[in-house]
Amino acid sequence: MTAAQRLGTVLSLLPWLALAALPPAPARADDAAAPRADTAATRVPYLLRISAGDDLDELLGTYLDLARFRTDPALAEATEAEVRRLIAATPAQARSLLETRGYFNPTIRITREEGEPPLIRIEVDPGERTRVSRATIEVQGEIVEQADAGSARDQALLQEIQAGWRLREGRPFSQDWWSAEKTELLGRLRSDGYPAATWAGTAAEVDAPRNAVRLFAVADSGPLFRFGPVRIEGLKNQREEAVSHQLTFRPGDRYTEKQVLDLQERLQRSGLFESASVLVDPDPARAQAAPVTIAVREAPLQDLTLGIGYSDVARARGTIEHLHRRPFGLNWVAKHKLELGRDQSSLKSELTSHPKADQYRNLLAFAGERFRSASSAPTDSYRLRAGRTQDTERIDRLYYGEYTTAIVTTDLGRQRASALTANYEWVWRNVDNVLLPTRGIAASAQVGAGHARSDAGDGPFSRVYGRLSGYLPLGGWYASARVEGGEVFIPNNVDVPDTLLFRAGGDESVRGYAYRSIGPQQGGTTVGGKVLATASLELARPLGARSLRPWWWAAFIDAGDATNDWTAFHAKVGYGLGLRWRSPVGPLKVDAAYGEETNRWRLHLSVGIAY
């Protein structure tokens, strides 16, 4: 069976799996009021059937008193007079509700059929929907003065406001859309220089006989705000530079909501603070130099974390992690982590400076790892790194120098190699949610070059690696795909450390195979290869019940290989089904995958998204 046929087999199962995961069909409005079997013992004063069409059944069935009070225990012994009162109030209530959706000329017919309990029918002909006959949208205030004075930014903002208004002539009208458009217009002004913007006046004039509405909206921008002096509150252990270096605006710069929100995010992402809020004084009288208050709550100076768990990499494991946010009074963060596992043990120590004025942080790091697995050659590796890193909203950058050494043991003996390299790593994200993406793309790249020394010989080499991930919603489905590839360019008489070579297999590689188990064979065990390519395709769908919306099921297929030469490349295929819990810290994934090369099923556990 070819890879294409295997993919077709997996995808052909999706419609059947979808049927199993779909929620039960929603109750129709004319059935919603019928007593359920599990509540048959609860007496209801009447049954209710609503027929209005489109989405109006749900609207009336949710908000009409006749629908809401039907199951009220207080009405279990309702008198005839009380039921008649509810029926009499229904036409006026229904008209008010229908007007919010743009139906101003409905015909409402209510009938009652005697029985035990009696049946009340509400039949609605909503009539023609009201449409916008004219929309007059104006903005006044300082923004107009700035635009007339030649401000390209304010000219563009005015054009954006006019172009962004969607309730234009001929469009259907509803109260929800009218409110949303007004909120969005003010939001555009308030987010870009005019936080005191208000409405000078709004009106929706309905011509019911003609099913037409005229809209008038005049916004007053208020004064243009500029950032003023900054005051920092809440610092105890950290120095003021831990906050001030995060600022990207200066006094006198134009206010934007994005800069305020970005600053809050940077402060929280720095790891130094449990919370951070940035407040700009909204007083229009101080708009030319609006005071900025940054209130922070510091994270504890030290954290100690103990853990036990299981992973596809280390199997059963225990961890000890210590974090100090100002060791020896220095503006650095020290992080040490010891992990002891059956297959993998490691010690990692990292010193990272507090953010500098250019948003970069200096970095010093050491890592040692011992890896033992039945499917891979035993490997001991050590790494010493020094560099600089920068994390922004969309782009992360890291450049560093590194000394690496690795010892691989096979039936042919111990092979030792070391390297001194200069490296650059880059990650770019354009997704709707960094932790739980459903739309967008992300890319990462690594390039490095240096000099290697090994038992086989010495010489220069270079290394490249890239990864591209995409996310796309497809109706009720969510698709994700990933491709990655890399190559090490090295003379034949030189070996590089095994940790700089490539292996495949595991959670974020080819599921259905053990971690780092796919690679060239040497002395009866798997070692690193000079080339790598993998790909993955996944389709996921939320489980049916509303209460289970954070839970998704997924079907996937992965393929890839790591070898010493592209001519020897042979993709190993794995496929299966999985369960996802979209937690606040990222998705928790549980996958059952079948590896075709091994003819075995494997269980994979992972948390978060790898970019």
ABEGO torsion letter per residue (X at the ends): XBAAAAAAAAAAAAAAAAAAABBBBBBBAAAAABBBAAAAABBBABBBBBBAEEAAAAAAAAABAAAAAAABAAAAABBAAAAAAAAAAAAAAAAAAAAAAGBABBBBBBBBBBEOBBBBBBBBBAEBBBBBABBBBBBBEAAAAAAAAGBAAAAAAAAAAAAABABBBGBBBBAAAAAAAAAAAAAAAAABGBAABBBAEBBBBBBAAAGBBBBBBBBBAEBBBBBBBBBBBGBAABBAAAAAAABABBBGBBBBAAAAAAAAAAAAAAGABABBBBBBBABAAAAABBBBBBBBBBBBABBBBBBBBBBAAAEBBBBBBBBBABBGGBBBBBBBBBBBBAABBBBBBBBBBBBBAAGBBBBBBBBBBBBBBAABBBBBBBBBBBBBBBBBAABBBBBBBBBBBBBBBBAAEBBBBBBBBBBBBBBBBBBABAABBABEBBBBBBBBBBBBBBAAEBEBBBBBBBBBBBBBBBEABBBBBBBBBBBBBBBAABBBBAAABBBBEEAABBBGBBBGABEBBBGGBBBBBABBBBBBBBBBBBBABAAAAABBBBBBBBBEBBBABAAABBBBBBBEBBBBBBBAAEBBBBBBBBBAAAGBBBBBBBBEBBX
